Amino acid sequence: MKTLVLFLYTLMVTVAASVAHSYESHDRPEDRLASEVVERCESAKEFITAYEYLRSHKELGLDEKRSREAATEIAKGCTGSASRFVKSFELLLKADAGPRSSLLVAIRLANKPTKYAETFTTIFTRSYLAEHLDLDYKTSFSLAESLSVNYAGDPAIAAEDFTRLVKFCTEDNHIGLSKPRCGVIAGRIIKRAENFQVRIAEEFMKVYEFLSSEKGPAAPVLDAIKIAEQVIAQGPEASDNFIAAYKYSIDKSGLDLTAKESVQFAKQISGQTWYNSKNPFIESKMSSEERLPAQDDSHLPE
């Protein structure tokens, strides 16, 4: 049943997406100049739409005051905010989420550019639907939230990387793990590299393939995933640095180290990649592996 309901909802969102793109971040109140206004901020219209929607849904248990307060918050997102709210809110309700938690995250999405709501919808439905990852509601919601409203990078990039990594992870000729496990792994990889705001799926795949091949250390699957994830957390350029450092360190004319020693050396060298970043936030947040605890996915099948 959850498959049919969410499929119909996703189809509706896809049809509306082309219209919604006009309400991106460059037209939010804090970003725009009078000469650059693309669309008027129709906060009154958004308030009225949101308020009437909330007032008509008595089952939510909101009184007049709370409905007005919620609508006021929704209207802060300017043009399109009420539509973003309703779509996100109804998606979560149809997935059996609680009204309160659904209301809070839908308000947050209403106050973000459209691509955040689109990413939340994409990742949540792909995680939750049986024909995709078939994860439970809690895990699906956590993944969608962490890669949209709680994501420091570009959520549109996160959605693309998520799809690509899940495909790579589930394919037997690559990693070959179960869909639920791959969903959690993909989300964790993308989250760790969020501050670089670039696509990292291909870079992760490059490091993993090297680690698991005979040209590299021929590491077991889970070890290769763990190391590749640590490397990518230092930025997209870290992949090439890791591979180059490993090849030199294991070469007899280079450092002539063992495979295990070469992996440690390559991790050390590639771990310095972030020093080249122009963004000081990356240095303070990504300089220590200990600051990036891995999400526990041990309960998921391999």
Secondary structure, DSSP 8 states (H G I E B T S, - for coil): -HHHHHHHHHHHHHHHHHHHGGG-GGGSTTT--GGG-SS---HHHHHHHHHHHHHH-GGG---HHHHHHHHHHHHTT-TTHHHHHHHHHHHHHHTT--HHHHHHHHHHHHTS-HHHHHHHHHHHHHHHSTTTT---HHHHHHHHHHTTTT-SS-HHHHHHHHHHHHHHHH-TTTT---HHHHHHHHHHHHHHTGGG-S--HHHHHHHHHHHHSTTTT---HHHHHHHHHHHHTT-TTHHHHHHHHHHHHHSTTTT---HHHHHHHHHHHHTTGGGG-S-HHHHHHHS-GGGS-----TTS--
